[in-house]
Amino acid sequence: MHFTSARLAEILGAFPRSKILVIGDLMLDEFLWGKVTRISPEAPVPVLDVQRRAAYPGGAANVARNLASLGAPAGLAGIIGQDEAGQQLKQLLQGEGIATGCIRTTSLRPTTHKTRICAITRQLHDHLEIEDQQQIVRVDDESREPLDPESKRRLFDRLREEIRNHDAVILEDYAKGLIDQELVTLVIGEAKAHGKIVAIDPNPNNPLDWSGGTVLKPNRREAFLTAGLPYSQNDEAVLKAGAILQKKHAIRHLLITLGEAGMLLLEQGQKPYHTPTRAQDVFDVSGAGDTAIAAFTLALAAGATGIEAAEIANHAAGVVVGKLGTATLNVDELYDMFARSQGNA
């Protein structure tokens, strides 16, 4: 579909008035980059001389980052530990204008903290020096245990207050112990009672009943796993998996992200809608799913139809895969992507 410039401006212009609450597993993503020049005398492993380091909000926190970068008032609900990683994550979120009042701190579990150690190499290509990076190892510090009863009670009490104050809720499940059927039933029940959108990014490792939600956004692999079907690249097989999920969970909008094949939107009573990828350069697909659910939900909250929201999500994902790491985008970049894709149509 082609947006008129006026319609696109109307939807994107409503982003700053659309309050979104993200509920899910919070993570701190840390990166260490350096050079490998020798092998350790202690064991046959490379020695990395660290040259730079950076940390970013990850997991559900990255969805909130995407919302904030698109200009939406974003809030975040979840659990962090009483540790340095939790403090750093909260500071990063507050620095990006994300509301952290619904984040609970507990001494009973650590903040999920993923450290990626990457070796930097430089190669000559067409007389230009190109920097490349290779991940050597990832170190995870986390707990996948269910929440303790006190943390759950306090979080649930806060969610009952906050859901009514937002236009939409996003449930972001990384299967780290936060999201269970009790939380899902609470969130969907409260949201329906107050007429709010509920968007869900499911995890096949944590099978739950999502009935009553507004949006379900699996990727291709997750769609087949959740539907109980063998993985396939076949278009008809994707439609079959989607139909099973629609019937099982009674979902109004089912958005399946298909990587380089774009996105497929299935809506109750409507023909399937496929939008091909808008990416022109692909450097890193990590975090593209976070961008997709953030943009789709935000567009719905701003008054877009399902098809309009799918196009906005697809164009947004096309921007972030052209950046390294778990990147975000702003509204100007989204406008530019629409201008380029419609100019090339």
LINCORPE-V16975 format. One record per pair of residues at least 12 apart in sequence whose ideal C-beta (glycine too) atoms are under 6 Angstrom apart, sorted by the first residue. I is the first residue (numbers start at 1). J is the second residue. Records with the same first field share a line. If there is no record, write none. Layout:
I->J ; J
//
This chain:
11->299 ; 302 ; 304
12->331
14->302 ; 303
15->70 ; 71 ; 72 ; 298 ; 302
16->71
18->72 ; 167 ; 298 ; 301 ; 302
19->73 ; 166 ; 167
20->67 ; 72 ; 74 ; 168
21->75 ; 162 ; 166 ; 169
22->60 ; 63 ; 64 ; 76 ; 170
23->77 ; 171
24->60 ; 78 ; 172
25->59 ; 60 ; 174 ; 176 ; 178
26->59 ; 60 ; 61 ; 78 ; 80
27->58 ; 59 ; 112
28->55 ; 85 ; 89 ; 113
29->56 ; 58 ; 114
30->55 ; 115
31->54 ; 116
32->50 ; 53 ; 117
33->51 ; 52 ; 118 ; 120
34->48 ; 49 ; 50 ; 51
35->49 ; 120
36->48 ; 119
56->326
57->92 ; 93
59->174
60->78 ; 172
62->287 ; 290 ; 326
63->170 ; 172 ; 290 ; 294
64->76 ; 98
65->328
66->290 ; 291 ; 294 ; 328
67->294
68->96 ; 97 ; 98
69->328 ; 330
70->331
71->331
72->298
74->98
75->99
76->98
77->102
78->103 ; 178
79->104 ; 106 ; 178
80->103 ; 105 ; 111
81->109 ; 110 ; 111
82->105 ; 107
83->110 ; 111
85->111 ; 113
86->111
102->158 ; 162
104->151 ; 154 ; 155
106->151
108->148
109->143
110->141
112->142 ; 176
113->141
114->140
115->139
116->135 ; 138
117->136 ; 137
118->133 ; 135
119->134 ; 136
120->133
144->176 ; 177
145->177
146->177
156->186
163->190 ; 191
164->194
167->301
168->197 ; 297 ; 301
169->187 ; 191 ; 198
170->199 ; 297
171->200
172->201
173->202 ; 203 ; 206
175->203 ; 205 ; 206
181->208
184->208
188->212 ; 213
192->212
197->214 ; 300 ; 301
198->213 ; 214
199->215 ; 293 ; 297
200->213 ; 216
201->217 ; 293
202->218 ; 226
204->222 ; 225 ; 226
210->249
211->249 ; 250
213->251
214->252
215->253
216->251 ; 254
217->255 ; 293
218->256
219->257
220->258
223->241 ; 256
224->241
227->241 ; 244 ; 245
229->241
242->254 ; 266
246->266
252->268
253->267 ; 306
254->266
255->296
257->289 ; 292
260->277
262->275 ; 276 ; 277 ; 314
263->275 ; 310 ; 314
265->306 ; 310
267->306
273->307
275->310 ; 311 ; 314
278->314 ; 315 ; 318 ; 341
279->318 ; 321
281->322
282->321
283->322 ; 324
284->324
285->321
286->326
287->326
288->317 ; 320 ; 321
291->316 ; 317 ; 320
292->313 ; 317
295->312 ; 313 ; 316
296->309 ; 313
299->312
315->337 ; 338
316->329 ; 334
318->337
319->333 ; 337
//
